[in-house]
């Protein structure tokens, strides 16, 4: 997805719309994009949600129900906007330090995040 390279996707706080981070695309492997996280004030408030989600995902034997609950907390806390400024209806976003990777859909997913 080289057409996104260098573009910035924007992570917002769902409850008040504050910008939490610019996710500047560095590469990807369809359907995933990889990015550098340019942190803004407030990102630290949601970082523990991403840390917990990754901890559960990286566990040797993934507890899918626990992971889904953890990811739902992320989705309840943040929104993602495309470089064109459109809110992305569905996305699966991981943040670890200064790195982010995600996939998205212009349509809400029906059911599981695959």
C-alpha positions in Angstrom: 0.0 0.0 0.0 2.7 2.4 -1.0 0.1 5.0 -2.0 -0.3 5.7 1.8 3.5 6.1 2.5 4.2 9.3 4.4 0.5 10.1 4.9 -0.8 10.8 8.4 -3.7 9.0 9.9 -5.1 10.7 13.0 -6.0 9.0 16.3 -8.6 10.9 18.3 -10.1 10.5 21.8 -13.7 9.4 21.2 -15.3 11.3 24.1 -13.9 14.8 23.4 -12.3 14.5 19.9 -8.8 15.5 21.1 -6.0 14.5 18.8 -3.9 11.8 20.5 -1.4 11.0 17.8 -0.5 11.3 14.2 0.2 7.9 12.7 2.7 8.6 9.9 2.7 5.6 7.4 6.2 4.1 6.9 5.1 1.0 5.0 2.8 -1.9 5.1 1.9 -5.3 3.7 -1.7 -5.4 2.5 -4.1 -5.2 4.3 -1.8 -3.8 7.1 -0.2 -0.4 7.3 2.8 0.4 9.6 3.4 3.8 11.0 5.5 5.9 13.3 3.5 7.2 16.2 3.9 11.0 16.7 2.4 11.3 20.2 0.3 14.2 21.2 -0.9 15.2 24.7 -3.4 12.6 26.0 -2.0 9.5 24.3 -0.5 8.4 27.6 -4.0 8.1 28.9 -4.9 5.3 26.5 -1.5 3.6 26.1 -2.4 1.1 28.9 -5.3 -0.1 26.8 -3.0 -0.8 23.9 -0.4 -2.5 26.2 -3.0 -4.8 27.6 -4.4 -5.7 24.2 -0.9 -6.6 22.9 -0.1 -8.5 26.1 -3.2 -10.7 25.6 -2.6 -11.0 21.8 1.1 -12.1 22.4 0.2 -14.6 25.0 1.1 -18.1 24.0 -2.5 -19.4 24.2 -4.7 -16.4 23.3 -7.8 -16.1 25.3 -10.0 -14.7 22.5 -12.8 -13.5 24.7 -10.4 -11.5 27.0 -8.7 -10.1 23.9 -12.0 -9.0 22.4 -13.0 -7.3 25.6 -9.6 -5.5 25.7 -9.9 -4.4 22.1 -13.5 -3.2 22.6 -12.1 -0.9 25.4 -9.7 0.6 22.8 -12.6 1.1 20.3 -14.7 2.7 23.0 -11.8 5.1 23.8 -10.5 6.2 20.3 -11.4 6.9 16.7 -9.2 6.9 13.7 -9.4 9.3 10.8 -7.9 8.7 7.3 -5.5 11.2 5.7 -8.6 12.6 3.9 -10.2 13.4 7.2 -12.9 10.7 7.2 -13.6 8.7 10.3 -12.7 5.1 9.7 -15.8 3.0 10.6 -13.8 -0.2 11.4 -10.2 -0.7 12.3 -7.9 -3.1 14.1 -5.1 -0.9 15.6 -2.0 -1.9 17.6 0.4 0.5 19.2 3.7 -0.5 20.8 6.0 2.4 21.8 6.6 4.6 18.7 5.2 2.0 16.3 1.7 1.3 15.1 0.1 -1.1 12.7 -3.5 -1.5 11.6 -5.9 -2.6 9.0 -9.2 -0.9 8.3 -12.5 -1.1 6.4 -14.8 1.6 5.0 -17.6 -0.7 6.2 -18.2 -1.9 9.8 -17.1 -5.5 10.3 -19.8 -8.1 10.8 -18.7 -10.0 13.9 -15.1 -11.0 14.6 -12.0 -9.0 14.0 -10.0 -11.2 11.6 
